[in-house]
Amino acid sequence: MLQEHIKQVVEANNIDGQEPLFHFAYGKDHWQNLVDHQKDDNLPFEERNKYFKLLFVDEDDVMNSYSGVDGTTYTGELLILASSMVSDPSYDYKYETHIKHLKELANEFRDKLTDCNLWYVRKWQKIEVENIYDNNLDGIKVNFIMYKGDE
């Protein structure tokens, strides 16, 4: 359920009729490394591909005193990434050109996730990452806890 919700919010950022810049993938970390990503680190940030990689989601049903489900708590990890070069001149350069913008995007994305009925974010921890996977991607790792109440 949460996987579909995140995918929908990510893909809603793409503009009809244009090449999509926002990409969603779901799967464990070792599966994500098998994907080729477009090298577009020379483009302005707004024109670059952004990759949302949902690594895992654990579900925990919240039960009431009658053994009914009141809602579900989801714990997971999401990467929000953009292409970079292992030869970037410094970490400060990576921060200014990739990571800072992706951190802002992570906050916007969090707000969009909770626009829908009965979704709540309880934790949204952002951790900077650099040069991950074979394609050298920089960005943000988000450890999150979300809750969806029963309708």
Backbone as JSON, one array per atom type, in Angstrom:
{
  "sequence": "MLQEHIKQVVEANNIDGQEPLFHFAYGKDHWQNLVDHQKDDNLPFEERNKYFKLLFVDEDDVMNSYSGVDGTTYTGELLILASSMVSDPSYDYKYETHIKHLKELANEFRDKLTDCNLWYVRKWQKIEVENIYDNNLDGIKVNFIMYKGDE",
  "N": [[0.81, -1.2, 0.0], [1.82, 1.36, 0.92], [4.01, 1.49, -0.79], [2.81, 1.81, -3.33], [1.57, 4.26, -2.93], [3.78, 6.02, -2.55], [5.04, 5.71, -5.05], [3.08, 6.8, -6.74], [3.03, 9.49, -5.88], [5.65, 10.28, -6.51], [5.7, 9.93, -9.35], [3.77, 11.76, -10.09], [5.07, 14.15, -10.25], [6.16, 14.35, -12.75], [5.95, 15.84, -16.01], [3.38, 15.78, -18.33], [3.86, 14.58, -21.63], [6.54, 15.2, -21.74], [9.91, 14.03, -21.34], [10.26, 11.89, -18.61], [11.5, 13.05, -15.46], [11.5, 12.24, -12.88], [11.94, 9.34, -11.11], [10.88, 6.18, -9.94], [11.74, 3.4, -7.94], [11.43, 0.21, -6.47], [12.87, -1.92, -4.16], [15.28, -4.06, -2.58], [18.55, -2.96, -1.45], [20.73, -4.2, -2.87], [19.55, -4.81, -5.3], [19.12, -2.34, -6.41], [21.59, -1.47, -7.26], [21.99, -2.66, -9.67], [20.94, -1.23, -11.72], [21.18, 0.92, -14.51], [21.9, 4.36, -14.69], [21.14, 7.51, -16.06], [23.75, 9.67, -17.0], [23.79, 12.81, -16.09], [24.93, 14.88, -14.77], [26.07, 17.23, -15.58], [24.11, 19.0, -16.23], [21.8, 21.69, -15.31], [20.34, 21.57, -12.02], [17.5, 21.48, -12.03], [16.88, 20.31, -14.46], [17.75, 17.75, -14.3], [17.69, 14.16, -13.79], [15.9, 12.66, -11.14], [16.09, 10.24, -8.68], [14.08, 8.1, -6.91], [14.4, 5.75, -4.61], [12.97, 3.24, -3.06], [13.91, 1.32, -0.53], [13.11, -0.54, 1.45], [10.11, -1.53, 3.17], [8.57, -1.99, 6.18], [5.72, -3.34, 7.7], [3.39, -2.74, 10.31], [0.62, -3.65, 11.89], [-1.69, -1.76, 13.75], [-3.41, -2.55, 16.51], [-6.68, -2.56, 18.02], [-8.53, -2.7, 21.17], [-10.34, -4.67, 20.62], [-9.22, -6.44, 18.94], [-9.25, -5.55, 16.4], [-8.07, -3.84, 13.47], [-6.76, -0.68, 13.71], [-5.15, 0.92, 12.23], [-2.11, 1.24, 10.28], [1.35, 1.09, 10.8], [4.18, 2.12, 9.08], [7.52, 1.43, 8.52], [10.5, 2.43, 7.05], [13.0, 2.83, 4.42], [14.23, 5.24, 2.23], [15.82, 6.35, -0.67], [16.81, 9.38, -2.15], [18.05, 10.57, -4.99], [20.62, 11.89, -7.22], [22.57, 12.04, -10.21], [26.15, 12.01, -10.06], [29.69, 12.73, -9.98], [32.47, 10.72, -9.25], [34.78, 12.07, -9.24], [34.17, 14.66, -8.5], [35.07, 17.93, -7.36], [35.06, 18.5, -4.54], [33.58, 17.78, -1.29], [31.98, 19.88, -0.52], [31.29, 20.99, -2.99], [29.69, 18.88, -4.0], [27.65, 19.01, -2.1], [26.56, 21.59, -2.55], [25.72, 21.46, -5.25], [24.19, 19.12, -5.57], [23.26, 17.67, -3.17], [22.13, 19.55, -1.32], [19.9, 20.56, -2.76], [18.47, 18.2, -3.11], [17.84, 17.62, -0.51], [16.01, 19.65, 0.07], [14.06, 18.86, -1.77], [13.36, 16.42, -0.63], [11.99, 17.28, 1.66], [9.81, 18.62, 0.47], [8.64, 16.45, -0.82], [7.92, 14.85, 1.39], [5.88, 16.46, 2.46], [4.01, 16.28, 0.38], [3.35, 13.59, 0.5], [1.74, 13.46, 2.74], [-0.46, 14.86, 2.03], [-2.55, 13.35, 1.2], [-5.49, 11.64, 2.29], [-5.6, 10.61, 5.66], [-2.87, 9.84, 5.98], [0.11, 10.02, 7.84], [3.21, 11.41, 8.84], [5.57, 10.26, 11.04], [8.23, 10.13, 11.59], [11.06, 11.45, 9.95], [13.93, 11.18, 9.0], [16.8, 12.56, 7.69], [19.7, 11.7, 5.94], [22.82, 12.45, 4.63], [24.21, 11.18, 1.6], [26.82, 9.92, -0.54], [28.32, 9.22, -3.72], [27.19, 6.63, -4.17], [26.4, 3.31, -5.24], [27.16, 1.83, -8.47], [26.89, 3.84, -10.28], [27.59, 6.26, -9.17], [25.93, 8.12, -7.39], [24.59, 10.9, -5.66], [22.99, 12.17, -2.7], [20.16, 11.94, -0.55], [19.42, 9.87, 2.18], [16.53, 8.68, 3.54], [15.25, 7.76, 6.55], [12.25, 6.59, 7.66], [9.1, 6.78, 9.43], [5.81, 6.1, 8.97], [2.26, 6.53, 9.27], [-0.88, 5.15, 8.65], [-4.17, 5.69, 9.08], [-7.21, 3.84, 9.72], [-9.83, 3.77, 7.33]],
  "CA": [[0.0, 0.0, 0.0], [2.67, 2.55, 0.95], [4.82, 1.48, -1.99], [2.0, 2.4, -4.41], [1.36, 5.67, -2.6], [5.02, 6.73, -2.84], [5.22, 5.7, -6.51], [2.12, 7.74, -7.31], [3.47, 10.86, -5.56], [6.86, 10.53, -7.3], [5.38, 10.06, -10.77], [2.93, 12.95, -10.28], [5.97, 15.29, -10.51], [6.52, 14.38, -14.18], [5.09, 16.67, -16.86], [2.86, 15.04, -19.48], [4.42, 14.92, -22.92], [7.98, 15.41, -21.63], [10.69, 12.92, -20.79], [10.16, 11.93, -17.14], [12.7, 13.35, -14.68], [11.34, 11.64, -11.57], [11.89, 7.89, -11.33], [10.65, 5.4, -8.73], [12.11, 1.99, -7.97], [11.26, -0.45, -5.18], [13.64, -3.14, -4.03], [16.41, -4.03, -1.64], [19.73, -2.21, -1.85], [21.55, -4.89, -3.87], [18.85, -4.74, -6.59], [19.23, -0.97, -6.93], [22.9, -1.29, -7.86], [21.99, -3.3, -10.98], [20.25, -0.35, -12.66], [21.97, 1.99, -15.1], [21.29, 5.68, -14.57], [21.62, 8.5, -17.03], [24.73, 10.63, -16.49], [23.35, 14.16, -16.45], [25.43, 15.77, -13.71], [26.5, 18.49, -16.17], [22.92, 19.83, -16.45], [21.28, 22.37, -14.11], [19.61, 20.63, -11.16], [16.08, 21.4, -12.41], [16.77, 19.5, -15.67], [18.37, 16.45, -14.06], [16.86, 13.06, -13.31], [15.89, 12.41, -9.7], [15.77, 8.83, -8.47], [13.5, 7.76, -5.61], [14.59, 4.31, -4.46], [12.4, 2.73, -1.82], [14.68, 0.11, -0.28], [12.28, -1.5, 2.17], [8.99, -1.06, 3.99], [8.04, -2.97, 7.14], [4.36, -2.97, 8.12], [2.99, -3.16, 11.64], [-0.79, -3.31, 12.13], [-2.0, -1.24, 15.08], [-4.64, -3.24, 16.9], [-7.44, -1.97, 19.11], [-8.83, -3.65, 22.26], [-11.24, -5.72, 20.1], [-8.4, -7.15, 17.96], [-9.46, -4.96, 15.07], [-6.96, -2.99, 13.02], [-7.06, 0.76, 13.69], [-4.28, 1.54, 11.24], [-0.85, 0.54, 10.02], [2.58, 1.86, 10.88], [5.16, 1.7, 8.08], [8.89, 1.84, 8.76], [11.24, 2.13, 5.83], [14.16, 3.61, 4.0], [14.06, 5.79, 0.89], [16.92, 7.16, -1.19], [16.46, 10.4, -3.14], [19.39, 10.68, -5.55], [20.9, 12.46, -8.53], [23.86, 11.62, -10.75], [27.31, 12.81, -9.69], [30.97, 12.18, -10.45], [33.38, 10.4, -8.16], [35.86, 13.07, -9.33], [33.74, 16.01, -8.12], [36.24, 18.54, -6.7], [35.04, 18.49, -3.07], [32.26, 17.48, -0.72], [31.23, 21.14, -0.56], [30.72, 21.06, -4.33], [28.59, 17.91, -4.04], [26.55, 19.53, -1.28], [25.94, 22.76, -3.19], [25.12, 21.17, -6.56], [23.29, 17.96, -5.55], [22.67, 17.25, -1.89], [21.28, 20.61, -0.76], [18.65, 20.58, -3.52], [17.74, 16.96, -2.84], [17.32, 17.74, 0.85], [14.8, 20.46, -0.08], [13.11, 18.0, -2.47], [12.89, 15.43, 0.35], [10.99, 17.94, 2.49], [8.62, 18.82, -0.36], [8.06, 15.13, -1.03], [7.28, 14.48, 2.66], [4.63, 17.2, 2.56], [3.07, 15.73, -0.61], [2.9, 12.27, 0.98], [0.71, 13.6, 3.77], [-1.63, 15.56, 1.48], [-3.65, 12.39, 1.03], [-6.31, 11.34, 3.46], [-5.23, 9.68, 6.72], [-1.45, 9.52, 6.04], [0.84, 10.86, 8.8], [4.64, 11.13, 8.99], [5.97, 10.32, 12.45], [9.69, 10.33, 11.61], [11.6, 11.72, 8.62], [15.34, 11.43, 9.28], [17.56, 12.72, 6.45], [21.13, 11.43, 6.06], [23.49, 12.72, 3.36], [24.98, 10.06, 1.03], [27.58, 10.33, -1.72], [28.99, 8.21, -4.54], [26.69, 5.28, -3.93], [26.14, 2.46, -6.4], [28.14, 1.89, -9.55], [26.68, 5.05, -11.08], [27.98, 7.45, -8.41], [24.78, 8.97, -7.11], [24.62, 11.64, -4.4], [21.66, 12.56, -2.29], [19.64, 11.84, 0.8], [18.77, 8.65, 2.63], [15.49, 9.02, 4.5], [14.66, 6.73, 7.4], [10.95, 7.16, 7.98], [7.98, 6.06, 10.02], [4.54, 6.7, 8.55], [1.08, 5.88, 9.81], [-2.12, 5.32, 7.89], [-5.34, 5.31, 9.87], [-8.28, 3.1, 9.04], [-10.8, 4.67, 6.69]],
  "C": [[0.86, 1.26, 0.0], [3.54, 2.63, -0.31], [4.07, 2.15, -3.14], [1.78, 3.89, -4.19], [2.6, 6.5, -2.94], [5.25, 6.81, -4.34], [4.31, 6.73, -7.18], [2.56, 9.19, -7.08], [4.72, 11.22, -6.37], [6.5, 10.81, -8.75], [4.49, 11.26, -11.07], [3.78, 14.2, -10.55], [6.36, 15.4, -11.98], [5.49, 15.17, -14.96], [4.68, 15.86, -18.08], [3.5, 15.53, -20.77], [5.92, 15.19, -22.91], [8.64, 14.17, -21.07], [10.63, 12.99, -19.26], [11.51, 12.18, -16.47], [12.66, 12.73, -13.29], [11.08, 10.15, -11.75], [11.75, 7.18, -9.99], [11.12, 3.97, -8.95], [11.94, 1.43, -6.56], [12.07, -1.73, -5.18], [14.81, -2.95, -3.08], [17.63, -3.37, -2.28], [20.52, -2.9, -2.97], [20.87, -4.91, -5.24], [19.04, -3.37, -7.23], [20.56, -0.74, -7.65], [22.96, -1.86, -9.28], [21.4, -2.42, -12.08], [21.22, 0.69, -13.2], [21.19, 3.3, -15.0], [21.94, 6.62, -15.56], [22.61, 9.44, -16.36], [24.32, 12.01, -16.98], [23.83, 15.19, -15.44], [25.92, 17.1, -14.26], [25.34, 19.46, -16.42], [22.55, 20.6, -15.18], [20.39, 21.4, -13.32], [18.16, 20.42, -11.61], [15.87, 20.47, -13.61], [17.29, 18.08, -15.49], [17.36, 15.43, -13.57], [17.01, 12.95, -11.8], [15.36, 11.0, -9.5], [15.29, 8.62, -7.04], [13.55, 6.25, -5.49], [14.11, 3.89, -3.07], [13.04, 1.38, -1.54], [13.9, -0.95, 0.48], [11.16, -0.79, 2.9], [8.56, -2.21, 4.88], [6.7, -2.46, 7.63], [4.06, -3.54, 9.5], [1.55, -2.71, 11.86], [-0.97, -2.86, 13.57], [-3.39, -1.76, 15.45], [-5.35, -2.47, 18.02], [-7.79, -3.06, 20.13], [-9.77, -4.78, 21.82], [-10.54, -6.56, 19.02], [-8.7, -6.72, 16.53], [-8.28, -4.06, 14.74], [-7.44, -1.55, 12.95], [-6.26, 1.49, 12.63], [-3.03, 0.72, 11.07], [0.3, 1.52, 10.12], [3.57, 1.25, 9.88], [6.51, 2.27, 8.45], [9.69, 1.5, 7.52], [12.41, 3.06, 5.58], [14.0, 3.97, 2.54], [15.3, 6.58, 0.53], [16.37, 8.13, -2.21], [17.79, 10.88, -3.7], [19.43, 11.4, -6.89], [22.31, 12.05, -8.92], [24.96, 12.58, -10.3], [28.56, 12.17, -10.29], [31.82, 11.86, -9.23], [34.51, 11.42, -8.11], [35.39, 14.5, -9.03], [34.82, 16.63, -7.23], [36.24, 18.49, -5.17], [33.65, 18.1, -2.58], [31.39, 18.73, -0.73], [30.57, 21.32, -1.93], [29.53, 20.11, -4.46], [27.38, 18.43, -3.27], [25.81, 20.65, -2.01], [25.21, 22.42, -4.48], [24.1, 20.03, -6.53], [22.51, 17.86, -4.23], [21.73, 18.29, -1.31], [19.91, 20.65, -1.44], [17.81, 19.34, -3.26], [17.17, 16.95, -1.42], [16.02, 18.56, 0.84], [13.7, 19.63, -0.75], [12.53, 16.95, -1.52], [11.81, 16.03, 1.25], [9.69, 18.18, 1.72], [7.88, 17.49, -0.57], [7.32, 14.65, 0.22], [5.92, 15.17, 2.79], [3.58, 16.67, 1.58], [2.54, 14.38, -0.17], [1.75, 12.39, 1.96], [-0.48, 14.41, 3.28], [-2.83, 14.64, 1.37], [-4.29, 12.06, 2.37], [-5.67, 10.3, 4.38], [-3.77, 9.23, 6.74], [-0.75, 10.52, 6.96], [2.3, 10.44, 8.81], [4.98, 11.3, 10.46], [7.47, 10.52, 12.61], [10.14, 10.51, 10.18], [13.05, 12.14, 8.8], [16.12, 11.45, 7.97], [19.06, 12.56, 6.73], [21.76, 11.65, 4.69], [24.28, 11.48, 2.92], [25.7, 10.56, -0.21], [28.2, 9.11, -2.4], [28.51, 6.79, -4.27], [26.34, 4.61, -5.25], [27.2, 2.67, -7.48], [28.05, 3.19, -10.34], [27.06, 6.34, -10.37], [26.83, 8.43, -8.28], [24.98, 9.62, -5.76], [23.19, 11.93, -3.99], [21.39, 12.38, -0.82], [19.07, 10.45, 1.03], [17.78, 9.06, 3.7], [15.05, 7.76, 5.24], [13.34, 7.31, 7.89], [10.06, 6.18, 8.75], [6.73, 6.82, 9.61], [3.4, 5.88, 9.14], [-0.1, 6.17, 8.89], [-3.25, 4.8, 8.75], [-6.35, 4.56, 9.05], [-9.3, 4.08, 8.5], [-12.19, 4.45, 7.22]]
}
